[in-house]
Amino acid sequence: MSTEQPQPSAAAPTIAVDVRNVRKVYSRDSQRIVVLDGIDLQVPEGEFLALMGPSGSGKTTLLNLIAGIDQPTSGHVIVAGTDVGSLSEGALARWRSRNVGFIFQFYNLIPVLTALENVELPLLLTSLSRRQRRERARLALTIVGLADRAKHYPRQLSGGQEQRVAIARAIVTDPAVLVADEPTGDLDAKSAEEILSLMTTLNQEFGKTIVMVTHDPRASHHAHTQRHLDKGVLAS
């Protein structure tokens, strides 16, 4: 009889994003347009996933469902343990503010606010004091390498710096998941590479789960995993 002790099995990874048989259908006049058709997708915690596919394939729609910006026609989208489709509008807004950080192609910064004030915005929905909010916002700017630009307005920043401010705003609430929609689509090659390196750091050093939509193969190579959408169907 063997005297070897049984080895413990590795724990299954925690799933940060669980998309189950999701369909998204839009009605236009008498037409029904199927944008997503039976999508299944599991993203473990700490994953960096690139969603790729041609224009109109449903990438941004899927990202919006994961972020709780839109609701599926059928199926379930479970993010950070919450079935997003089961929440009321008010509960959904509160859930988004705590669990999802958004990174957009065109930054979506408010021109009349400084970098620090733009980063602080998501914290206005929390119970933190003004001092605590400012401290968190300064820390987020430090993480993205822009502590010295806190008092600058968006017009005083380069495109790459604006996107760094947008990333600081996305991480300031310490969300479970970061969703990025073509985050380098409006940047030159050097700035794009800097932003992708920053996202890699957020993933590897800070453990952030990232779901990124991109059509750029150079951007997708920074991700751990690539999945392809075509005509609303996710390739295996």
C-alpha positions as CSV (number, residue, x, y, z in Angstrom):
1,M,0.0,0.0,0.0
2,S,1.3,3.4,-0.9
3,T,2.4,5.7,1.9
4,E,2.1,8.8,-0.2
5,Q,-0.3,11.5,1.0
6,P,-2.9,12.6,-1.5
7,Q,-2.1,16.1,-2.9
8,P,-4.8,18.8,-2.4
9,S,-6.4,19.7,-5.7
10,A,-6.0,23.3,-6.9
11,A,-8.9,25.5,-6.1
12,A,-11.0,26.5,-9.0
13,P,-10.5,30.2,-10.0
14,T,-13.2,32.6,-8.9
15,I,-15.2,33.8,-11.9
16,A,-15.4,37.6,-12.0
17,V,-17.7,37.8,-15.1
18,D,-20.1,35.0,-16.0
19,V,-22.2,35.5,-19.1
20,R,-24.8,32.7,-19.6
21,N,-26.7,32.1,-22.9
22,V,-27.1,35.8,-23.5
23,R,-29.1,37.2,-26.4
24,K,-29.5,40.9,-27.2
25,V,-32.2,41.8,-29.8
26,Y,-33.2,45.3,-30.9
27,S,-36.5,46.1,-32.6
28,R,-36.5,48.7,-35.3
29,D,-39.8,49.3,-37.0
30,S,-40.9,45.8,-37.9
31,Q,-37.4,44.4,-37.9
32,R,-35.7,42.4,-35.1
33,I,-32.0,42.8,-35.1
34,V,-30.1,40.1,-33.3
35,V,-26.9,41.6,-32.0
36,L,-25.8,38.8,-29.6
37,D,-27.0,35.3,-30.1
38,G,-26.5,32.8,-27.2
39,I,-23.2,34.2,-25.7
40,D,-21.4,32.2,-23.0
41,L,-18.3,33.7,-21.5
42,Q,-16.5,33.2,-18.2
43,V,-13.7,35.6,-17.1
44,P,-11.7,34.5,-14.0
45,E,-10.6,37.0,-11.5
46,G,-7.3,38.6,-12.5
47,E,-7.8,37.8,-16.2
48,F,-6.9,40.3,-19.0
49,L,-9.3,39.5,-21.8
50,A,-9.4,41.1,-25.3
51,L,-12.6,40.9,-27.2
52,M,-12.0,41.2,-30.9
53,G,-14.1,41.1,-34.1
54,P,-15.2,43.2,-37.1
55,S,-17.3,46.4,-36.7
56,G,-20.9,45.4,-35.9
57,S,-20.0,42.1,-34.4
58,G,-21.5,42.9,-31.0
59,K,-18.3,43.6,-29.1
60,T,-19.4,46.9,-27.5
61,T,-22.9,45.6,-26.8
62,L,-21.4,42.7,-24.9
63,L,-19.1,45.1,-23.0
64,N,-22.1,47.3,-22.1
65,L,-23.9,44.3,-20.7
66,I,-21.0,43.3,-18.6
67,A,-20.7,46.9,-17.3
68,G,-24.4,47.1,-16.5
69,I,-25.0,49.9,-19.0
70,D,-27.5,47.8,-20.9
71,Q,-29.6,44.7,-20.1
72,P,-29.8,41.4,-22.0
73,T,-33.0,40.4,-23.9
74,S,-32.5,37.0,-22.3
75,G,-29.9,35.1,-20.4
76,H,-27.8,36.2,-17.4
77,V,-24.9,38.5,-16.8
78,I,-23.3,37.8,-13.4
79,V,-20.5,40.2,-12.4
80,A,-18.7,40.1,-9.1
81,G,-21.3,37.7,-7.9
82,T,-24.3,39.9,-8.8
83,D,-26.9,39.1,-11.5
84,V,-26.9,42.5,-13.1
85,G,-30.2,42.0,-14.8
86,S,-32.0,41.5,-11.5
87,L,-31.2,45.0,-10.2
88,S,-33.5,48.0,-10.3
89,E,-32.2,51.2,-12.0
90,G,-31.2,52.8,-8.7
91,A,-29.6,49.6,-7.4
92,L,-27.8,49.2,-10.7
93,A,-26.3,52.7,-10.6
94,R,-25.0,52.0,-7.1
95,W,-23.7,48.6,-8.1
96,R,-21.9,50.1,-11.1
97,S,-20.3,52.8,-9.0
98,R,-18.7,50.2,-6.7
99,N,-17.9,47.3,-9.0
100,V,-17.1,48.5,-12.5
101,G,-14.5,51.0,-13.8
102,F,-15.0,52.4,-17.4
103,I,-12.3,53.3,-19.8
104,F,-13.5,54.8,-23.1
105,Q,-11.9,55.6,-26.4
106,F,-12.5,59.4,-26.2
107,Y,-11.8,59.7,-22.4
108,N,-15.1,61.5,-21.5
109,L,-13.4,64.0,-19.2
110,I,-15.2,67.1,-18.1
111,P,-13.4,70.1,-19.6
112,V,-14.1,72.6,-16.8
113,L,-12.8,70.2,-14.1
114,T,-9.1,69.6,-13.2
115,A,-7.6,66.2,-13.5
116,L,-8.0,65.7,-9.8
117,E,-11.7,66.8,-9.9
118,N,-12.4,64.4,-12.8
119,V,-10.9,61.5,-11.0
120,E,-12.8,62.4,-7.8
121,L,-16.2,62.3,-9.6
122,P,-17.1,58.6,-9.0
123,L,-16.4,59.1,-5.3
124,L,-19.2,61.7,-5.0
125,L,-21.6,58.7,-4.9
126,T,-19.9,57.3,-1.8
127,S,-20.0,58.3,1.9
128,L,-16.4,59.4,1.9
129,S,-15.6,62.9,3.2
130,R,-14.2,65.5,0.9
131,R,-10.7,65.0,2.3
132,Q,-10.9,61.2,1.9
133,R,-12.1,61.7,-1.7
134,R,-9.2,64.0,-2.5
135,E,-6.7,61.5,-1.0
136,R,-8.1,58.6,-3.0
137,A,-8.1,60.7,-6.2
138,R,-4.5,61.8,-5.6
139,L,-3.5,58.2,-5.0
140,A,-5.1,57.1,-8.3
141,L,-3.3,59.9,-10.2
142,T,0.0,58.7,-8.6
143,I,-0.7,55.1,-9.8
144,V,-1.0,56.3,-13.4
145,G,2.0,58.6,-13.2
146,L,0.2,61.9,-13.2
147,A,0.5,63.2,-9.6
148,D,2.2,66.3,-11.0
149,R,-0.8,67.1,-13.3
150,A,-3.5,67.1,-10.7
151,K,-4.4,70.8,-11.2
152,H,-4.2,70.7,-15.0
153,Y,-7.4,70.8,-17.1
154,P,-8.0,68.3,-19.9
155,R,-7.1,71.0,-22.6
156,Q,-3.6,71.3,-21.0
157,L,-2.9,67.5,-21.3
158,S,-1.9,65.4,-24.2
159,G,-4.2,62.6,-25.5
160,G,-2.2,60.0,-23.6
161,Q,-2.3,62.0,-20.4
162,E,-6.1,62.4,-20.8
163,Q,-6.5,58.7,-21.1
164,R,-4.3,58.2,-18.0
165,V,-6.7,60.6,-16.1
166,A,-9.6,58.5,-17.4
167,I,-7.9,55.3,-16.1
168,A,-7.3,56.9,-12.7
169,R,-11.0,57.8,-12.6
170,A,-11.9,54.2,-13.5
171,I,-9.8,52.7,-10.7
172,V,-10.4,55.3,-8.0
173,T,-13.3,53.2,-6.4
174,D,-11.2,50.1,-6.5
175,P,-13.7,48.2,-8.8
176,A,-13.8,44.5,-9.3
177,V,-13.7,44.8,-13.1
178,L,-12.3,47.3,-15.5
179,V,-14.0,47.5,-18.9
180,A,-12.2,49.2,-21.7
181,D,-13.8,50.1,-25.1
182,E,-11.0,50.7,-27.7
183,P,-8.9,52.5,-25.1
184,T,-6.1,53.2,-27.5
185,G,-8.2,53.9,-30.6
186,D,-7.6,57.7,-30.5
187,L,-3.9,57.6,-29.6
188,D,-0.7,57.6,-31.5
189,A,1.4,54.5,-31.4
190,K,3.7,55.6,-28.6
191,S,0.9,56.8,-26.3
192,A,-1.1,53.7,-27.1
193,E,1.8,51.5,-26.0
194,E,2.2,53.5,-22.7
195,I,-1.5,53.1,-22.0
196,L,-1.4,49.3,-22.7
197,S,1.7,49.0,-20.4
198,L,-0.2,50.8,-17.7
199,M,-3.2,48.4,-18.1
200,T,-0.8,45.5,-17.9
201,T,0.5,46.9,-14.6
202,L,-3.0,47.3,-13.2
203,N,-3.7,43.7,-14.1
204,Q,-0.4,42.1,-13.0
205,E,0.5,44.2,-9.9
206,F,-2.9,45.3,-8.7
207,G,-4.8,42.1,-9.8
208,K,-7.5,44.0,-11.8
209,T,-9.8,41.9,-14.0
210,I,-9.9,43.7,-17.4
211,V,-12.2,43.1,-20.3
212,M,-11.0,45.1,-23.3
213,V,-12.7,45.6,-26.7
214,T,-10.2,46.3,-29.4
215,H,-9.7,45.8,-33.2
216,D,-6.0,46.4,-32.9
217,P,-3.8,43.2,-32.8
218,R,-1.0,45.1,-31.1
219,A,-3.4,46.0,-28.2
220,S,-4.8,42.4,-28.0
221,H,-1.3,41.0,-27.6
222,H,-1.1,42.6,-24.1
223,A,-4.1,40.5,-23.0
224,H,-3.8,37.0,-21.6
225,T,-6.7,35.7,-23.6
226,Q,-8.3,36.7,-26.9
227,R,-11.9,35.9,-27.9
228,H,-13.4,36.7,-31.2
229,L,-17.0,37.8,-31.9
230,D,-18.5,37.6,-35.4
231,K,-22.2,38.3,-36.2
232,G,-23.2,38.1,-32.5
233,V,-21.6,34.7,-31.9
234,L,-18.5,34.1,-29.8
235,A,-15.9,31.8,-31.5
236,S,-14.8,28.9,-29.4
